[in-house]
Amino acid sequence: MRTTVRLDPEVAAAAERLRRERHIGLGEAVNELARAGLERGQRTTRFRQRTANVGLKIDVTNVADALEQLDAYDVQTER
């Protein structure tokens, strides 16, 4: 397929460098760079949420009860 594309200067420089190193055409160099980018984009690392025990668990559905629990916790930790 023949098409016209506008490359950013750093992409054009990378393609030109690859072309010179491997003695290939510019189109082939651009294709190799594009393939490498596609392969790299497909590898993902699984997100893992790290957790930590923070101690006191408070049910905040009732604000008054939550405030009482926090006050009691503050009194205990001041001792």
Secondary structure, 3 states (H helix, E strand, C coil): CCCCCCCCHHHHHHHHHHHHHHCCCHHHHHHHHHHHHHHHHHCCCCCCCCCCCCCCCCCCCCHHHHHHHHHHHHHHHHC
